[in-house]
Structure formats: C-alpha cells, structure tokens
Amino acid sequence: MPSLVAMMTKPSAKPYPDVVIPKDYALAHFPRKNQTIKLQLPEQSKKWYCEFHVKSNGGHCSLYDCGFVRDNHLLEGDLCVFQPMPNCKGRTFKVIVHLFRKATIDHPSSENISKRGLPSTKNTPTLCIKEEPKDDEETFSSGYDEHRISKKDPYMMSLGARLTQGQKKKVLEKVGAIASDLHIYVAVMNKTNVRRSLTFATKYCDTYLRKGSRSLVFQAEGKIQQWHGGLHVTDRALRIRGGWTSFARDNNLREGDICLFELMKNKVGLKKMMVYIIRRERC
C-alpha cells in the first residue's frame, strides 16, 4: 500500500494543523465516513486518537486536537509519512506515522525516504498541509437538506444563550479546528445539563435532528468509548435522555464547561455526535 507524504507548514503546526488528504488517495485507503482514527509511531505503544473528516476534496485529519503535534514537537519543515494499516473489522482505523525532522532531510524525496528503511514511496502523493479556502460560505448536502454555512457564524446555541469574549474566542478556535461542513452546536453546562439532561435549540433540531432515528450515540474527543441515548420531544425542541447523564459523569462535566457537538455524517439511520469539551478554567 502506498504511503502519504506531508511536510509541515505553518498552518500544520499551529493553530489548526489539518492534513488535507487528496481525494483519490482518501477513497482508496481511508475510511468512507467521519470517524476516529488511531495514529501511532513505529515500534511505540503510545496512541493518538484524532478525528478524520470526509470532505468533497478528500479527507481532513486534525493533528493538533489529539495532541500529536504537541507531543512530538512538530515544527515547520518536518516530514510526516502516513502509512494506513489494513483494518480489522470492528477495530479503530490505524495509521503508522514516520517522522523525519527538517534538520535530517534536504528535501522530501521518495529516494531519501526509501533509504531510511520505510516502505517504497514510488508514485506516492506528496503534499504540504494547507489552510482552508477563505471563501465566506460553503454548501453541504449529504442526507440533509442543503444548508448555507456562514464562516462568520459556524455554530448554533439556544435562544438567549451568550458567551463571554473569552469563551467565544475559545469556541471559535475549536470550531475552526473541527472544520465541519455542518453547524456545531454549543452548550455551556449548567446544573440541569450536568445532572439531568440537555436540550438542543429548536432551530438546530429543525435543521439537523428531526428527521430519521431518535437514537443518538455520543463519543468524546480522543476516546473510543461510546454512550447511547435518545431524543425526546419537549416544547418543539429535542431533549437528550438516557446516556447523557452517564456521559456527563464519566467525562467529569461541571457547570461552566462548554460542550461542542459535531453531528457526524453517515448513511445509516443512527445519529452520532462527537463531543468536544472546553473546560471552564481554559476560558
């Protein structure tokens, strides 16, 4: 299987290091739907779980949120070679990442890489990690009605909810890192959210949640465990019951923490959400 070569550029090291995987390569060697994938260095036991997002131009993988950039001290000019591994059914998709520091390479050629004992990279796609296009809006359609997503307003909250300037800054940074084609739902935790249930705003429900299954699966960023809940109608909005209290307890949610909900795109009826948590002390 051919490997994927990526050189770190400024956007890759900070603030939003997304690997943009070419469409042809992503279709051939990466998952066909959004999911958590596992990164691992050769002959090391430590693992990083990052979010893989399917997009029209291929796939995106954030190396920042999972701690891969920080833990491995990646800098501009460093070279990463991504080697997807044959996936065993029912297991997390795994990618071995070979690291080459800028100081040890003159240029990211296939010849240099092969000499270091890596699998042959002949005809391997080579790319630099790049920033997203700066157009103001993008259109998404995949099992939902088409929605115009404004780059200036990429998230939704309940009516009347407000963020402080510090909270808004952190939320926008996180939303930018997630890079979803759908609106992110943002909720600041209160006593009810932490101890009993959470209710999505009517507008968000009308846009994304009313159609299809009322079963819901939660997964916290960087974790494999999933929590199962259900959506129940309440005053035209939808309230999460069942697994939500377990999710809040297991992830130590407190009043003032901020949860960002990303609805994952999939073709099956079950709704799945990735939940990103910003702790109150970080705001």
Secondary structure, 3 states (H helix, E strand, C coil): CCCEEEECCHHHHCCCCEEEEEHHHHHHHCCCCCEEEEEECCCCCCEEEEEEEEECCEEEEECCCCCHHHHCCCCCCCEEEEEECCCCCCCCEEEEEEEECHHHCCCCCHHHHHHCCCCCCCCCCEEECCCCCCCCEEEECCCCCCEEEECCCCEECCCCCCCCHHHHHHHHHHHHHHCCCCCEEEEECCHHHHHCCEEECHHHHHHHHCCCCCEEEEEECCCCCEEEEEEEEECCEEEEEEHHHHHHHHCCCCCCCEEEEEECCCCCCCEEEEEEEECHHHC
